[in-house]
Amino acid sequence: MIAAAIQKKKNLYITGHHNESRSAGSTTPAHLPQQRSDNMAKALFASADILTLISVGFFGALLLFVALEMGRHSVKTASLPLTILVGVIALLVSMTAAFVIGIVVAFVMQRVGASRKDS
């Protein structure tokens, strides 16, 4: 069943929609290259059939490995308090808020550090 769905999506990618209007004097639709890339994106990223091919355990192991690597490298940062602050905000609020707040705090810390060196 999954193999048939994938084959159907591959055929759709290769052939495009057959019922589209054709441009004058052309044997293929004028928008076929764009349509093929759209169909391929749908086949790879928007299909539940593709996601069921990879087990949830594999995704979990991948996330664990990435988290361990990021944690290992975050200890080597120039500003550990800022890294911890951004991590906590990301967990409690959102990644967007953590990014914005991290940029603002890093800018303020840089300005305060520069003004202390000047005086």
N, C-alpha and C positions, 0 to 999 in steps of 0.2 A: 504494500500500500504506500509506504513512504517512498520506495524506489519509483513507483509510478508517478507520484506527485512531483518528485524531483525531475523525472524525465519530461513531464508535462511542462514544467517551468523552463527547462533547458530548451525544449522545442519552441516555447513562446519567445524566449530570448533570441533564438536563431532566426526564426521566421518573422517575428513581429505580428501585429494584428493584420489579418487578411481582409478585413472589411473596411479598412481605412480608405479615404479618398486618395486618389493618385494625382500627382501634378501632371499637367498637359505634356504629352510626349515622353513621359517617363514610365519605366516599367516597375519602379519601386516608389513607395511613398516618400515625399520630400523630407519628412521628419523621422525616417527610419533609424538613422544612427542615434539620435537622442532617445527614441523610443526603446531601442535595444539596451542602452545603458540604464534607462529607467526600469525596464523589465529585469535586468540583471540585479540591480539594487534591491528590487522587491523580492527576488528569488533568494538573495543571500541574507538580507537584513530584516525583512518584514514577514518572513514565513515561519509559522510555528512548526512546520515539518522539519525545517533545517535545525531548529533548536532542539527538537526531540532526538536528533541523531547523536548529540553529545550529552552524556549523563550529567546529572546534577552534581554528583560526587566529583567529577572532573572540574567543573566550574568552582566548586568549593575548594579543592586542592589548589587550583590556580590562584584564587583570591588569597588563600593562606600564604602561598609562596610570595606573592606580591606584597602582602602586608609585612611579612618578615623582612624582605629586602628593603622596603621603605623604612621600616623601623630601625634597621641596622644602619642605614645611611643618614637617618635624621639625627642620630646621636652625634655625628660628625659636623653638625651645623655650626655656623659662627655665632648664632644667637639661640641657645637652647630654650630660654623662656618664650621667645617669640614662636618657635616651632611648637612647643607644648600648647601655647595659647591658641594657635591656629588649629591644631588637632582637636582640642576640646570644643572649640566653637563649631568645627565641622561636624563633630558627633552630636552636639546638642542642638544646633540650629540648622545650618546647611553649609554646603561647600561654597556657595556663592558668598554668603555672609562671611565665612572664614577667610576667603580670598580678599574681599574688600577690606575687612578689618585688619588682616595681616599686612596689607599694603600700607594702610594708614598708620598702623603702629610702627612698622619698619621705617617709614618716612619720618615720623616723630622721633623715634629713637636715634636716627641718623642726625637730625637737626639738633637734638639735645646734646649728643656726643660731640658734634662740631662746635657748638657754642661753649661747651666746657673746655675744649682744647684752646679756643681763642682767649678765654679769660684766665 
